């Protein structure tokens, strides 16, 4: 199929205040959003931090969850869009549906505490007044790797776009230390995925 006949648009599932996700399809977008499908980064995180359990907060269809599970790492995803289960690539029982604007996550008994929390392009979709709800889950891990939209970055329901110092400060106030070297390396690797 030529580039001229290839669809130009991804299928976005827009979910009100939660942002939504790019739906996978079998032909053109098999891994959902190509900007968030980063298997090289996931491999690097697994090697660098050796987690036994990973939580992906804002997991959409569960591509990272599936990837970590395939590596023998116990993984769970959390997402607010119940529609993500329609095309989930991770086992459905590994994805917890939860809207962080409605409160803290009530963690099911079967879900183990994470060593690593991974969250890609999620935090900007939750109003600042509700961010304690997801930060409480970040607190459960010894390592947190997350990305965020910048001030002015367009996107569906971007309500808390901030510059990096904002997020670094928020995490440091919770007892985390910013690892600048790991941050730069993860950005480099994610750009190659």
Buried (B, 14 or more C-beta within 10 A) or exposed (E): EEEEEEEEEBBEBEBEBBBBBBBBEEEBBEBBBEEBBBBBBBBBBBEBBEBEBBBBBBBBBBBBBBBBBEEEBBBBBBBBBEBBBEBBBBEEEBBBBBBBBEEEBEBEEEBBEBBBBBBBBBBBBBEEEBBBBBBBBBBBBEBBBBBBBEEEEEEBBBBBBBEEEBBBEBBEEEEBEBEEEBEEBBEEBBEEB
